[in-house]
Amino acid sequence: SSGINAEYGHYNKVKCVYQLSIFYCALAECICFVVHWTFLPYDITENMGYWFRVIQLLIVCFVYSKLASNVLNAEEAYRKWYLPVLAVFALYYAALIPWMFTIPRYKYPHKCTEF
């Protein structure tokens, strides 16, 4: 009970967790792209950066949809419809992008210097 925002303490901690997860995903994304551009020009480092970007997008979608459902008093519809859809998208992208790491890109066997 001490402090001005004592009743909102749990909300601030949860909000901070989302902000920190977005921050650390952005940090990992930057590290992946720096490593890709400077040291390892492989597809896996680039795809890992894109994967972290998708994770950030899913976290932002989750947070803003949760806030919108609270404002509109639609928590029941949020839990019943939106969370399963978001979970399907999250599982799809979490499984699809690492699977794409294993697919080699097609490399042209010849160069276009003949034209």
Secondary structure, DSSP 8 states (H G I E B T S, - for coil): --STTGGGHHHHHHHHHHHHHHHHHHHHHHHHHHHHHHT---HHHHHHHHHHHHHHHHHHHHHHHHHHHHHTT-HHHIIIIIHHHHHHHHHHHHHHHHHHHTS-----SS-STT-
